[in-house]
Amino acid sequence: MNTPSKAPVALVTGGRQGIGRAAALALARQGFHLVIADLHDDERTQATLADIRALGVCADFVRTDIADLATHARLVEEVWSLHGHVDCLVDNAGVAARPLRDVLDITPEDFDGNFDVNIRGTFFLTQAVARRMLEDRAPQPYRSVIVISSMAAHYARLNRSQYCMSKAAVAMMAKILALRLAPHGIHVHDIRPGFIRTEMTGSLDTSAQDARIASGEVPLRRWGEAADVGQLVATLAAGLVPYVTGEPFVIDGGLRANSA
């Protein structure tokens, strides 16, 4: 086992690209050492690790499919072996609804594909990490679990219903874990992004979202960027909003406020 790091350590699932990558970089700027867990170890992964290390912190990679519950124990052991502790878990890994189908046409495979990653895998990995965090004898002053859910947790969409349901479940998971972990000083935060420009959103035609933004339905009249979400992750992980747990942070340019 390596000598435990005195700096805070964050584990980011799905940290290779998109919101996960932006969160990892923002955390690095806050002085966190990073462990990225992702399905793919490729040029994009190595570029993300290099960008993190360029900020003067450690960056490690563990190849993991969080939908495979049998890999969770190995992931947790590897992370603790590298750093001796974890102070922030960012539950970012997730899959979109593909292909888009009407709710009456959703297949069991469509449903399971979303739920296996977005809630089942996320919940059991979080459970494993939280158990290990509770065993730490000398925890950092501020520890957190940050769940990236979605505006889909509160907006119903007929053509991506399994995604909406899985994200609603993730949001409830965050609330329940906040109550369980609060007595141990571990905060749980639920971040709900709106229209964020990432590789995932770019895989579909975005003309409908573009029109909603241009019309002012999104009051800030722009797409959100992954870095916007990453900055919120880092702010929460650094303990700069210390008297909050279990509540959603909606980051959508005012969309929800405009439709309330």
N, C-alpha and C positions, 0 to 999 in steps of 0.2 A: 504493500500500500504506500502511496506517495504521502509526503508530509502534508497534513491538512492545510489548505489555503486559509490565510487570514482574511482575504478579500471575499466578498459575497460571491456565491456561485449560482448560476441559473441554468436550468435544463429547459430547452425549448423544443417541443415536438413540431415536426414539419418546418424546421428552421432553415431549410435549404433555399427557399425562395419566398416571394410574396410578403405577407404580413409577418410570417415567422422570421424571415431574414431581417426585415426592418426592425422587429422587436429585438432580435439578437444584437444588431448594431447599436441600437439605442441603449440597451443594457450595458454593452461594452463601454459606451461613453460615460456611463454612470459608475464604471469601475468593476463591473461584474466579470468574472471568468465565465465562459460559456461552454456548455455541452449541447451540441446539436444532435437530435435524434430524427432520422428520416429514412424513408425507404431507399433512397438513391444515393450512391456515392459516385459522383460524376464531376465533370468540369465545373458545373454550376455550384456544386457543394464545395469543391476545393476553392473556388473563387470567394464564396461566402466566408469560409474559414480564414482565408488570407486577408480579407477586408477586416475581419474582427481582430486578427492578430496585429494588423497595422495600427490598431488603436491602443496597443500596449498591454493587452490582456491575453490570457490563455484561451484557446479555442480547440475543443476536441469534438470528434464525430463518432457516433455509435449508430450503426445501421440497424434499423428496427422497423418492424411492421406492428404498430400498436394494436391492430385488429387481432393479432396472434397473441393471446393472453399468456401463452407459454414463454414468450420472450421477455416478459416484464421483469421477472426476478433477475435475469441476467443483466438487463439494462440498469436496474437500480444498483446492483452490485458493482457494475463497471463504473458508474458515475461516482459512487462513494469511494471506490478504489482510487479513482483519479484525484479527487479533491477532498474527501473526508466528510463532506456535508453538501447539502443543497439548501439554498435559502429562498429560491423562487422557482416554482414550476410554472411554465407557460404552456397551457393546453391549447395549442394552436392547430395541430394536425387535424385535417378534416377533408371530406370529399363532397363535391357538389352533386346536384341531381342531374345525372346524364344517362340517357337522353331525357329531355323534358317531356313529360306525359301528363295527360289529364289524370286527376285523382282516381277516376274509375278504371283507369288502364294500368295503374301501378302493379308491377309483378312482385312476387316474393323476393326475387333476386334484386330488383330495384330497392326494395325496402331494406333488406338485409345489408346490401352494399353500403348504404348510408349509416344505418344503426350500428353495424359492426365497428366502424371507425369513429363516427361522430359522438356516440354515447357509450357503447359497450366497452370499446377499447380505451376511450378516454377515462371513463369512470374507474375501471380496474387498475389502470396505470396510476391514476391519481391516488387511489386507495393505497397502492403499494408504496408510492413516494411519501404520502402523508404518514403512514406507519413508521417509515424509517426516519422521517423528520422528528417524530415524537421521541425517538430513541436518542437523539443528539443530547449530549451532556452539557455542551456550552454553545447554545444557539446564538446566532447573530441577533442584534437588537430588533430587527424587523424581518419577518418571514412571510411569504405569501404564496398562494396559488392563484394564478390569473387565467381565467377561462375565456377563450375567444369564442363567443357564441355568434350571434348575428341578429340583424334586424328581423330576420326570419323567425326569431323566437317570439315576436309579437305581431308580425304581419302574416296573414294567411295568403298563400299563393296556390292556385289550383293546379298549376303545371309543375310544381316542385314540392308537393305535399310531404313526401318522406323527408326531405331536407328540413322543412319547417318544423315538422314533428321532432326530428332529432335535435335540432337546435333549441327548441322549447324544453326538451328533456335536459340538455346540457345546462341551460339557464337554471332550472330547478335543482340540478345537481350542485351548482355553485352555492345556491342559497342553503341547501341542507348541509353541505360541508362547512359553510361559514359558521353555522350554529355549532357543529361538532368540534371544530378546531379553534374557535375563539378563546375558550378557556386556556388554551396552550399558547396563546399569542400568535397564532397563524391566521393571517387575514386571507379572505377569499373574495376575489373580484370577478365580476362578469362584464366583459367588454362586448358591446353589440355594434359592430360596424355596419354602416349603410352601404352606399355605392362606393366601393373602393377599387381603384384601378390596380389590378393584379393579373398574373398569368391566368388565374382561374376565371375571372370575369372577362378577360380578353378572349377566352375560348368560344364565346358566343357572340352573336350580333347584339351590340349595345345601343342600337338606335333608339329603342324605347326609353332606356335610362337617360340617354343624351337629351331626348326631348323633355323629359320630366325635369332635368336640371335646368335646361334653357328656359323653360316656362316659369321658373321660380318656385316650383313645388319643393325643390331643395333650395332653401333661402340663400345659402352661401353661393349658389350658382356655379358650382364646380364639382368635379369628381374628388372624392377623398383619395389620398395617396397612402400607400402602405406605411410610409414614414409618419403620417399623422397618427396611425394606430400604434406604431412602435413607440412614439414619444409618450403616449398615454401609458403603455405598458411599463416603460422605464420609470415614469413618474410614480406610479403606484408601487412598483417593486422597490424603489428607493425609500419608501415610507414617507413620502412627501404629502400624503393624504392619510394621516395615521388613524383618524377616528371614524373609519368607514369599513364595514365588512358586509358581504352578502347582498350588496345593492348593484344594480346594473348601471354601467356607464355607456350611454348611447352616443355614438360618434358618427353622426350621419348628416352633418351640415344643416341641421334644423328640420329635416324631413318629418320626423315624428311630431315635433312641436307644431308644424304647419298643418298636420292632418288630425290633430287631437280635437 
